């Protein structure tokens, strides 16, 4: 099976869940025999061509001139991706194209039509869902490309039932054209930290008597971090705690100011970017991981926290409520409600035995259902189905 994969993100360029999904899926597909050729823009350096087993990564230089808008930049960058993909296709034909989100949709659809290669699209999020509607020309243009990509695709993969419902509802995609294949986590990587003494590491962030409440993710409105700041005074009224917020984003300055205005600035530690190894260590030393998202197609960070055996508190939205079962694998709280969020955090801190039971349930679930080997097998099954259907058709 020779696969052409297109993704806007791949290490060292990682913005959100899409990039991490592709980074973990690629080697898992290759380990199971798929010959995958990934094309991605070289936004943050890295080798132009890199081999990883049966997977090859091609980082393509984007246009040197700033286009002025994300939409135009995406379109111009897709021309470069398409040109390189055509060279690979002429050298040896591909069996299937796998595109991740609208940002590579231009090249994916063009290659599909020109070479008559079946197209599979994974939709990780939608512009309409992320923005709670379409409010300007850019959002409407992105929405149109998302519709076009799902229309042109032979099949569409979504990472949660929530996303599948969005795709079917927003783009009128037939239900029998959609597959749900979740994100995953390499839970094994946390096992390596079991023998490491993390006392000194933890002391860099919190005092010994303080509880560590951790958030990992982009600092943007949809992640709901303003709610965590609003909930902080209620938590601090009953516990000594430090809120450690890992990540970068446009709202970082505003959150710092909000915390100062509420008198909890000293209790927040905004780390900015940190290496993956330190992020994993923070999971291991946290007392509670909190994800108060307003919109969340899946929520890889919740899986990571579960794999690290830290209790999770999440808002009951999107894919988060599919991964986290209230009272069983974590605590779910009302969305966009800081009082409910504070309750979830306090319940976790004040009932450690219950929290530990949820942690063990969550860890078992992650190992059984969200390993990347299992997800790669399911993806290859979909590849084979598409290729077989294409061969049996008159297309």
C-alpha positions as CSV (number, residue, x, y, z in Angstrom):
1,X,0.0,0.0,0.0
2,X,1.6,3.2,-1.2
3,X,0.1,6.3,0.5
4,X,0.6,10.0,-0.2
5,X,-0.2,11.9,3.0
6,X,-0.6,15.7,3.1
7,X,-0.5,17.6,6.3
8,X,0.0,21.3,7.2
9,X,1.8,20.3,10.4
10,X,4.5,17.9,11.3
11,X,7.5,18.2,13.7
12,X,9.2,20.5,14.3
13,X,6.1,22.5,13.3
14,X,3.4,21.5,15.7
15,X,0.5,23.9,16.5
16,X,-2.2,21.7,17.9
17,X,-3.7,18.2,17.9
18,X,-3.5,17.7,14.1
19,X,0.3,17.8,14.0
20,X,0.6,15.5,17.0
21,X,-1.9,13.1,15.4
22,X,0.1,12.9,12.2
23,X,3.4,12.6,14.0
24,X,2.2,9.6,15.9
25,X,0.1,8.0,13.1
26,X,2.9,8.0,10.5
27,X,5.4,5.7,12.2
28,X,2.5,3.4,13.4
29,X,1.3,3.0,9.8
30,X,4.8,2.4,8.6
31,X,5.4,-0.2,11.3
32,X,2.4,-2.2,9.9
33,X,3.7,-2.2,6.4
34,X,2.2,0.9,4.8
35,X,4.6,2.8,2.5
36,X,3.8,6.4,3.5
37,X,5.1,9.5,1.8
38,X,4.2,12.6,3.8
39,X,4.4,16.1,2.3
40,X,4.3,19.0,4.7
41,X,5.4,22.7,4.5
42,X,8.7,23.5,6.1
43,X,7.5,26.2,8.5
44,X,10.0,25.5,11.3
45,X,13.0,24.0,9.7
46,X,13.9,20.3,9.7
47,X,15.4,18.2,6.9
48,X,14.0,18.5,3.5
49,X,13.8,14.7,3.2
50,X,13.8,12.3,6.1
51,X,13.3,8.5,6.2
52,X,11.7,6.8,9.1
53,X,11.4,3.1,8.3
54,X,8.9,2.7,5.5
55,X,7.8,6.4,6.0
56,X,9.4,9.3,4.1
57,X,8.8,12.9,5.1
58,X,9.3,15.7,2.6
59,X,9.4,19.2,4.0
60,X,8.6,21.6,1.2
61,X,9.7,25.2,1.3
62,X,6.6,27.5,1.3
63,X,6.5,30.7,-0.8
64,X,9.1,33.2,0.2
65,X,6.7,36.1,0.0
66,X,4.0,36.7,2.6
67,X,0.6,36.2,1.0
68,X,-1.3,38.5,3.4
69,X,-3.9,36.0,4.6
70,X,-4.1,32.4,5.8
71,X,-6.3,31.4,2.9
72,X,-4.0,32.8,0.2
73,X,-0.9,31.4,2.0
74,X,-2.5,28.0,2.1
75,X,-3.4,28.1,-1.6
76,X,0.0,29.2,-2.7
77,X,1.7,26.7,-0.5
78,X,-0.5,23.9,-1.9
79,X,0.9,24.7,-5.3
80,X,4.4,23.8,-4.1
81,X,3.0,20.6,-2.4
82,X,1.2,19.6,-5.5
83,X,4.3,20.1,-7.7
84,X,6.4,17.8,-5.5
85,X,3.7,15.2,-5.2
86,X,3.4,15.1,-9.0
87,X,7.1,14.2,-9.2
88,X,6.7,11.4,-6.7
89,X,3.6,10.1,-8.5
90,X,5.3,10.1,-11.9
91,X,8.2,8.1,-10.3
92,X,5.8,5.5,-8.9
93,X,2.0,5.8,-8.6
94,X,0.2,6.1,-5.3
95,X,-2.7,3.9,-4.2
96,X,-4.4,6.5,-2.1
97,X,-4.1,10.1,-1.0
98,X,-4.7,10.9,2.7
99,X,-5.3,14.6,3.4
100,X,-5.5,16.1,6.9
101,X,-7.9,19.1,7.1
102,X,-8.7,21.9,4.6
103,X,-5.2,23.5,4.6
104,X,-3.9,20.8,2.2
105,X,-7.3,20.4,0.5
106,X,-6.3,22.3,-2.7
107,X,-3.4,20.0,-3.6
108,X,-5.3,16.9,-2.5
109,X,-8.3,17.5,-4.7
110,X,-6.2,18.5,-7.7
111,X,-4.0,15.5,-7.4
112,X,-7.0,13.2,-7.0
113,X,-8.7,14.6,-10.2
114,X,-5.5,14.7,-12.3
115,X,-4.2,11.2,-11.5
116,X,-7.5,9.6,-10.6
117,X,-6.2,8.5,-7.1
118,X,-8.9,7.9,-4.5
119,X,-8.8,10.6,-1.8
120,X,-9.4,10.0,2.0
121,X,-9.8,13.1,4.2
122,X,-9.4,13.3,8.0
123,X,-11.3,16.3,9.4
124,X,-9.8,17.3,12.8
125,X,-12.0,20.4,13.4
126,X,-14.3,22.7,11.4
127,X,-14.1,26.5,11.1
128,X,-17.9,26.8,11.8
129,X,-17.5,24.7,15.0
130,X,-14.4,26.5,16.2
131,X,-15.9,29.9,15.7
132,X,-19.4,29.0,16.8
133,X,-20.6,30.1,13.4
134,X,-19.3,31.9,10.2
135,X,-18.8,35.6,10.9
136,X,-16.5,36.9,8.2
137,X,-15.4,36.2,4.6
138,X,-12.3,34.3,5.7
139,X,-14.3,31.8,7.8
140,X,-16.8,31.4,5.0
141,X,-14.0,30.7,2.5
142,X,-12.4,28.1,4.8
143,X,-15.8,26.5,5.3
144,X,-16.3,26.2,1.5
145,X,-12.9,24.4,1.2
146,X,-13.9,22.1,4.0
147,X,-17.1,21.2,2.2
148,X,-15.2,20.8,-1.1
149,X,-12.7,18.4,0.6
150,X,-15.4,16.2,2.1
151,X,-17.3,16.2,-1.2
152,X,-14.2,15.1,-3.2
153,X,-13.1,12.5,-0.6
154,X,-14.0,8.8,-1.2
155,X,-14.3,8.5,2.6
156,X,-14.0,10.9,5.5
157,X,-12.4,10.1,8.9
158,X,-13.4,12.0,12.0
159,X,-11.7,11.6,15.4
160,X,-14.9,11.5,17.5
161,X,-18.6,10.9,17.1
162,X,-19.0,14.7,17.9
163,X,-16.9,15.6,14.9
164,X,-18.7,13.1,12.7
165,X,-22.0,14.8,13.6
166,X,-20.5,18.2,12.7
167,X,-19.2,17.0,9.4
168,X,-22.5,15.3,8.4
169,X,-24.5,18.3,9.6
170,X,-22.4,21.1,8.2
171,X,-21.4,19.6,4.9
172,X,-24.3,17.2,4.2
173,X,-21.9,14.2,4.1
174,X,-23.7,10.9,3.9
175,X,-23.5,8.9,7.1
176,X,-22.2,5.8,5.3
177,X,-19.2,7.8,4.0
178,X,-17.9,8.7,7.5
179,X,-15.6,6.6,9.7
180,X,-14.7,7.4,13.3
181,X,-11.1,6.7,14.2
182,X,-10.0,8.3,17.5
183,X,-6.7,10.0,18.3
184,X,-4.3,8.0,20.4
185,X,-1.5,8.2,22.9
186,X,1.8,6.4,23.4
187,X,1.1,5.5,27.0
188,X,4.4,3.6,27.2
189,X,6.4,6.8,27.2
190,X,5.1,7.6,30.7
191,X,6.3,4.3,32.0
192,X,9.9,5.4,31.5
193,X,9.4,8.2,34.1
194,X,8.2,5.8,36.9
195,X,11.8,5.2,38.1
196,X,12.8,8.9,37.9
197,X,12.9,11.0,41.0
198,X,10.9,14.1,40.0
199,X,11.0,15.9,43.4
200,X,13.4,18.5,42.3
201,X,11.7,19.0,39.0
202,X,8.3,19.5,40.7
203,X,9.9,22.1,43.1
204,X,10.7,24.3,40.0
205,X,6.9,25.0,39.7
206,X,5.3,24.6,43.1
207,X,6.1,24.6,46.8
208,X,6.0,21.3,48.6
209,X,2.7,22.2,50.4
210,X,1.0,23.4,47.2
211,X,-1.2,21.3,44.9
212,X,-0.3,21.5,41.2
213,X,-3.3,22.1,38.9
214,X,-2.1,21.6,35.3
215,X,-3.3,22.7,31.9
216,X,-1.6,21.8,28.6
217,X,-2.6,23.3,25.3
218,X,-2.8,26.3,23.1
219,X,-3.7,29.5,24.8
220,X,-6.7,30.5,22.7
221,X,-10.3,31.3,23.4
222,X,-11.7,27.9,22.5
223,X,-9.6,26.3,25.3
224,X,-11.6,28.2,28.0
225,X,-8.6,29.2,30.1
226,X,-10.3,32.4,31.2
227,X,-12.7,30.1,33.1
228,X,-9.7,28.5,34.9
229,X,-8.6,31.9,36.1
230,X,-12.1,32.7,37.2
231,X,-12.3,29.5,39.1
232,X,-9.0,30.0,40.9
233,X,-10.2,32.2,43.8
234,X,-12.7,29.5,44.8
235,X,-10.1,26.8,44.7
236,X,-7.5,28.9,46.6
237,X,-10.0,29.7,49.3
238,X,-9.8,26.0,50.4
239,X,-6.4,24.8,49.2
240,X,-2.8,26.0,48.7
241,X,-2.3,25.5,45.0
242,X,-0.4,26.6,41.9
243,X,-2.0,26.6,38.5
244,X,0.6,25.6,35.9
245,X,-0.4,26.5,32.3
246,X,1.8,25.0,29.6
247,X,1.6,26.4,26.1
248,X,1.6,29.6,24.0
249,X,-1.1,31.6,22.2
250,X,-2.6,34.9,21.5
251,X,-4.4,35.2,24.8
252,X,-1.3,34.7,27.0
253,X,-1.0,38.4,27.9
254,X,-4.7,38.8,28.6
255,X,-4.7,35.8,30.9
256,X,-1.8,37.1,32.9
257,X,-3.7,40.4,33.3
258,X,-6.9,38.7,34.2
259,X,-5.1,36.7,36.9
260,X,-3.5,39.8,38.4
261,X,-6.9,41.6,38.4
262,X,-8.5,38.7,40.3
263,X,-5.6,38.7,42.8
264,X,-4.4,35.2,41.9
265,X,-1.4,36.2,39.7
266,X,1.1,34.7,42.1
267,X,-0.7,31.4,41.9
268,X,-0.3,31.1,38.1
269,X,2.8,29.9,36.4
270,X,2.6,30.4,32.6
271,X,5.5,28.3,31.3
272,X,5.2,29.1,27.6
273,X,6.7,26.5,25.3
274,X,8.5,23.6,27.1
275,X,10.1,20.4,25.6
276,X,7.9,17.3,25.3
277,X,10.0,15.5,28.0
278,X,9.3,18.2,30.5
279,X,5.6,18.3,29.6
280,X,5.4,14.6,30.3
281,X,7.1,15.1,33.7
282,X,4.6,17.8,34.6
283,X,1.8,15.3,33.9
284,X,3.5,12.9,36.3
285,X,3.8,15.4,39.2
286,X,0.4,17.1,38.8
287,X,-2.4,16.6,41.3
288,X,-5.1,17.4,38.8
289,X,-5.2,18.1,35.0
290,X,-7.9,20.5,33.9
291,X,-9.2,21.1,30.4
292,X,-12.1,23.6,30.4
293,X,-12.6,23.8,26.6
294,X,-15.5,25.6,24.9
295,X,-14.9,23.6,21.7
296,X,-12.9,20.4,21.5
297,X,-13.1,18.0,18.6
298,X,-11.2,15.3,20.5
299,X,-8.8,16.3,23.3
300,X,-5.5,14.5,23.0
301,X,-4.3,16.2,26.2
302,X,-6.9,14.4,28.2
303,X,-5.6,11.0,27.0
304,X,-2.1,12.1,27.9
305,X,-3.1,13.0,31.4
306,X,-4.9,9.7,31.8
307,X,-1.8,7.8,30.5
308,X,0.3,9.6,33.1
309,X,-2.2,8.6,35.8
310,X,-3.3,12.1,36.8
311,X,-6.9,12.8,37.6
312,X,-8.7,14.8,34.9
313,X,-11.4,17.5,35.1
314,X,-12.8,18.5,31.7
315,X,-15.8,20.5,30.4
316,X,-18.5,18.3,28.9
317,X,-18.1,19.3,25.3
318,X,-17.2,17.7,22.0
319,X,-14.9,14.8,22.0
320,X,-13.9,15.3,25.6
321,X,-17.2,14.0,26.9
322,X,-16.6,10.8,24.8
323,X,-13.2,10.2,26.3
324,X,-13.9,11.2,29.9
325,X,-16.9,9.4,31.5
326,X,-18.1,11.4,34.6
327,X,-17.3,9.6,37.8
328,X,-15.7,6.7,36.0
329,X,-12.5,8.0,34.2
330,X,-12.6,11.6,35.3
331,X,-14.9,14.5,36.3
332,X,-16.9,16.4,33.7
333,X,-18.2,19.9,34.4
334,X,-20.7,22.3,32.8
335,X,-19.2,24.1,29.8
336,X,-18.5,27.8,30.2
337,X,-19.2,27.7,33.9
338,X,-16.4,28.7,36.3
339,X,-18.4,27.6,39.4
340,X,-18.8,24.1,38.0
341,X,-15.1,24.0,37.1
342,X,-14.1,25.0,40.6
343,X,-16.3,22.3,42.0
344,X,-14.7,19.7,39.8
345,X,-11.2,20.7,40.9
346,X,-12.1,20.8,44.6
347,X,-13.9,17.4,44.4
348,X,-10.8,15.9,42.9
349,X,-8.4,17.4,45.5
350,X,-10.7,16.6,48.5
351,X,-11.5,13.0,47.6
352,X,-8.2,11.4,46.7
353,X,-9.4,7.8,47.0
354,X,-12.2,8.4,44.5
355,X,-9.8,10.3,42.3
356,X,-7.4,7.3,42.4
357,X,-10.2,4.9,41.4
358,X,-11.0,7.1,38.3
359,X,-7.3,7.3,37.5
360,X,-7.0,3.5,37.4
361,X,-10.1,3.1,35.3
362,X,-8.8,5.8,32.9
363,X,-5.4,4.2,32.6
364,X,-6.9,0.8,31.8
365,X,-9.2,2.4,29.1
366,X,-6.3,4.2,27.5
367,X,-4.2,1.1,27.2
368,X,-7.0,-1.0,25.8
369,X,-8.7,1.5,23.4
370,X,-6.3,4.3,22.5
371,X,-3.0,2.7,21.5
372,X,-1.6,3.9,18.2
373,X,-1.1,0.3,16.9
374,X,-4.8,-0.2,17.1
375,X,-5.6,3.1,15.5
376,X,-3.1,2.5,12.6
377,X,-4.7,-1.0,12.0
378,X,-8.1,0.7,11.7
379,X,-6.7,3.3,9.3
380,X,-5.1,0.7,7.1
381,X,-8.5,-1.2,7.0
382,X,-10.1,2.0,5.6
383,X,-7.2,2.4,3.1
384,X,-7.8,-1.1,1.8
385,X,-11.6,-0.6,1.6
386,X,-11.2,2.5,-0.5
387,X,-8.6,0.9,-2.8
388,X,-10.8,-2.2,-3.3
389,X,-13.9,-0.1,-4.0
390,X,-12.0,2.1,-6.4
391,X,-10.7,-1.0,-8.3
392,X,-14.2,-2.4,-8.5
393,X,-15.6,0.8,-9.8
394,X,-15.5,2.3,-13.3
395,X,-13.8,5.5,-12.2
